[in-house]
Amino acid sequence: MKNYLPLLISDFYKQAHAEQYPANIEFIVAYFTPRMTRLEEGNLPIVFGLQGFIKDYLIERFNGDFFQVPVDEVISEYERVIKNTLTQKYCVSQKIRELHNLGYLPVEIKSLPEGTRVPIKVPCFEISNTKKGFEWVAQFIESIMSCQLWFPMTIASQAYKYRKIVDNYYSTTVDDNVPRSAAIAEFGFRGQEGLEGAILASSAFLTSFDKTATIPAILYLENYYGGIIENRDVATGMLSTEHSVMCSNYAIDCNEVDFIKRLLSEIYPSENLSMVADSYDYWGLKVIF
C-alpha cells in the first residue's frame, strides 16, 4: 500500500480544527484513555504499541513522506485532495507549509511504560505541543494514533489472559520441558485485516508468548523494540503441515497413517511439529470433502 501524505492520514474533521481553536491559545494537551471495555476481565488493558507507532509513523513516515518531500509537492497534493473532497470550498494550506518549514513534529509524548496494565479511565499517555503556533498538531495526529493503538492494546490484553490460563494449568497438563511461553502459537496472517493488522496483532500476542507463524511480527519487534533475532529473544516459528500437504499425501497413498509415521520418524524425528488434523474424520476414519 502506498504511503500517503501524513497530513492526509486523518478524519476529515481534523482538517478544520486549526482554524477553530481560540486565536490566543498556546498549549494543548490530550490524553489517550481507555474509557470502557466489552471484554470479560478486560478492566486492565495493557499499554502496547506506542513505541512502534512513534518510530514508524511520527518519525519514519513523516520524515520520508512529508518533511523530505519538496514543500510545493506537499502543498499541491494536500490542496488537490482537500479541495475536491470536502463539502465546502475549504482549504487552508498555510498551516501545512509552516509545519513543513519547521522541519519536525513539535509534539511531546509522555507515557506509562509499555507492558503496564492500566485500569479503565486511567490515561495511558499524553501528547502536547512544544511550540506556539502548532497547537493543532497534538490533536491532529489523534486519528491515526487511535487507529493504530487500540488494536494492539486489545490483543496484548487478551494474550495476557491466555497466558494466565496457561500458567494456571501448565504444571498439571504438560509432561515435557517446553517453556510456558511456547505453549500457544498464533497465526496472524489467518484472518487479520491485511499485512499491518497481522503484524500488529502478532506483535501484541508476543508480549505474553514467544511462538508465532507471522515472520514480519518478529521483524517489527526487532526494528522498533530492540529485539535481536540472532539472540532468539523475540520469538521463533514452528514446523507445521497444512491442508494441501495432508490431502496430497492421502491422494497419493490413500493412507494418511503412513504420512504421519514419515513425518515423525523420517522428516522431523527430533523436532516439535504442528500437524493439521481436521482434513479428515479421525473418529469415523472417513475423508471429509
VEXPA-558896 format. One record per residue (C-alpha): residue in three letters; x, y, z. Coordinates in steps of 0.1 Angstrom, whole numbers, padded with zeros to 4 digits, always signed. Layout:
N
alaXYZ...
//
This chain:
289
met+0000+0000+0000lys+0013+0034-0009asn+0025+0057+0019tyr+0001+0086+0017leu+0009+0122+0027pro+0008+0120+0065leu-0013+0152+0068leu-0040+0134+0049ile-0040+0104+0072ser-0068+0117+0094asp-0105+0121+0097phe-0119+0149+0076tyr-0130+0169+0107lys-0094+0172+0119gln-0086+0193+0088ala-0106+0223+0101his-0096+0223+0138ala-0066+0246+0135glu-0088+0274+0125gln-0115+0265+0151tyr-0092+0268+0181pro-0092+0302+0200ala-0068+0327+0185asn-0048+0332+0217ile-0044+0295+0226glu-0008+0285+0231phe-0008+0250+0245ile-0029+0218+0241val-0026+0185+0259ala-0046+0154+0250tyr-0049+0121+0267phe-0052+0085+0254thr-0076+0069+0279pro-0094+0035+0279arg-0129+0046+0287met-0148+0013+0288thr-0145-0024+0280arg-0168-0050+0265leu-0144-0078+0272glu-0147-0101+0301glu-0119-0095+0326gly-0108-0066+0304asn-0107-0039+0331leu-0069-0037+0329pro-0058-0032+0293ile-0021-0034+0285val-0002-0005+0271phe+0015-0017+0240gly+0023-0003+0205leu+0032+0033+0212gln+0070+0030+0207gly+0065+0012+0174phe+0039+0038+0163ile+0062+0067+0171lys+0091+0053+0152asp+0071+0041+0123tyr+0046+0069+0117leu+0058+0100+0136ile+0094+0097+0126glu+0100+0075+0095arg+0068+0083+0076phe+0067+0119+0085asn+0103+0124+0075gly+0101+0103+0043asp+0067+0113+0031phe+0064+0149+0043phe+0095+0168+0056gln+0119+0153+0030val+0094+0159+0001pro+0096+0194-0016val+0071+0217+0000asp+0055+0226-0033glu+0047+0189-0039val+0033+0185-0005ile+0010+0215-0008ser-0001+0205-0043glu-0012+0171-0031tyr-0028+0184+0000glu-0048+0210-0019arg-0058+0185-0046val-0073+0162-0021ile-0089+0187+0003lys-0103+0210-0023asn-0120+0181-0041thr-0134+0161-0012leu-0147+0184+0015thr-0183+0196+0011gln-0172+0232+0014lys-0146+0251-0006tyr-0123+0248+0024cys-0085+0246+0021val-0062+0265+0043ser-0028+0250+0035gln-0007+0277+0052lys-0005+0256+0084ile+0008+0227+0063arg+0035+0249+0048glu+0045+0263+0082leu+0049+0228+0096his+0069+0217+0067asn+0092+0247+0071leu+0096+0239+0108gly+0111+0205+0098tyr+0098+0184+0126leu+0067+0175+0146pro+0065+0199+0176val+0049+0174+0200glu+0059+0158+0233ile+0046+0124+0244lys+0047+0111+0279ser+0036+0075+0285leu+0033+0048+0311pro+0059+0020+0304glu+0047-0004+0277gly+0035-0036+0293thr+0017-0017+0321arg-0018-0029+0329val-0039+0002+0332pro-0073+0005+0350ile-0101+0017+0328lys-0104+0055+0328val-0067+0060+0337pro-0047+0077+0309cys-0021+0056+0292phe-0002+0086+0277glu-0005+0122+0269ile+0005+0143+0239ser+0011+0181+0238asn+0025+0207+0215thr+0060+0221+0222lys+0059+0252+0201lys+0035+0281+0199gly+0015+0283+0167phe+0014+0245+0163glu-0012+0237+0190trp-0034+0219+0164val-0007+0193+0157ala-0012+0175+0190gln-0048+0166+0183phe-0044+0164+0146ile-0025+0131+0148glu-0051+0116+0171ser-0069+0099+0143ile-0040+0077+0133met-0029+0072+0169ser-0063+0059+0179cys-0065+0037+0148gln-0030+0022+0153leu-0030+0017+0191trp-0064+0004+0204phe-0060-0028+0183pro-0026-0040+0196met-0035-0030+0231thr-0066-0052+0229ile-0047-0081+0215ala-0020-0078+0241ser-0046-0078+0269gln-0062-0109+0255ala-0029-0126+0251tyr-0022-0119+0288lys-0054-0135+0297tyr-0045-0166+0277arg-0011-0167+0294lys-0027-0166+0328ile-0048-0197+0318val-0016-0214+0306asp+0002-0207+0338asn-0027-0220+0358tyr-0029-0254+0341tyr+0006-0259+0328ser+0020-0279+0357thr-0009-0304+0356thr-0012-0309+0319val+0023-0308+0305asp+0049-0336+0310asp+0078-0322+0289asn+0102-0292+0292val+0086-0270+0266pro+0085-0235+0282arg+0052-0219+0290ser+0059-0190+0267ala+0057-0215+0238ala+0025-0232+0249ile+0004-0213+0224ala+0013-0201+0189glu-0006-0175+0168phe-0013-0172+0131gly-0018-0135+0124phe-0020-0140+0086arg-0050-0162+0090gly-0078-0137+0093gln-0064-0104+0104glu-0071-0072+0084gly-0043-0071+0060leu-0005-0071+0064glu-0003-0043+0090gly-0031-0058+0110ala-0013-0092+0111ile+0019-0076+0122leu+0003-0055+0150ala-0018-0084+0163ser+0011-0109+0162ser+0035-0084+0179ala+0009-0078+0206phe+0004-0115+0211leu+0042-0119+0216thr+0041-0097+0247ser+0029-0129+0265phe+0042-0157+0243asp+0072-0163+0220lys+0058-0186+0193thr+0044-0172+0161ala+0037-0181+0125thr+0040-0145+0114ile+0076-0137+0103pro+0071-0099+0099ala+0060-0096+0135ile+0094-0107+0146leu+0110-0082+0122tyr+0087-0054+0135leu+0098-0061+0171glu+0134-0062+0161asn+0131-0029+0142tyr+0111-0009+0167tyr+0116-0027+0201gly+0153-0036+0201gly+0148-0074+0197ile+0178-0093+0182ile+0168-0123+0161glu+0202-0139+0164asn+0198-0139+0202arg+0164-0156+0198asp+0150-0131+0223val+0120-0120+0202ala+0101-0151+0191thr+0105-0182+0170gly+0084-0201+0145met+0072-0237+0143leu+0072-0265+0118ser+0037-0273+0106thr+0017-0291+0079glu-0013-0276+0061his-0044-0290+0044ser-0027-0292+0010val+0001-0313+0024met-0023-0337+0043cys-0047-0341+0014ser-0019-0345-0012asn-0003-0374+0007tyr-0037-0390+0012ala-0045-0386-0025ile-0012-0404-0035asp-0010-0431-0008cys-0047-0434+0002asn-0033-0438+0037glu-0026-0409+0060val-0012-0431+0087asp+0019-0437+0066phe+0024-0400+0061ile+0022-0393+0098lys+0047-0420+0105arg+0070-0405+0079leu+0067-0371+0095leu+0076-0383+0129ser+0103-0408+0120glu+0119-0395+0088ile+0113-0358+0082tyr+0112-0345+0118pro+0124-0372+0142ser+0137-0349+0168glu+0116-0317+0163asn+0083-0304+0176leu+0057-0305+0149ser+0022-0290+0145met+0000-0311+0123val-0033-0301+0107ala-0057-0328+0116asp-0091-0316+0105ser-0089-0326+0068tyr-0104-0360+0078asp-0128-0375+0102tyr-0103-0391+0126trp-0130-0407+0147gly-0150-0422+0118leu-0119-0427+0096lys-0138-0411+0067val-0124-0385+0043ile-0142-0351+0046phe-0147-0334+0013
//
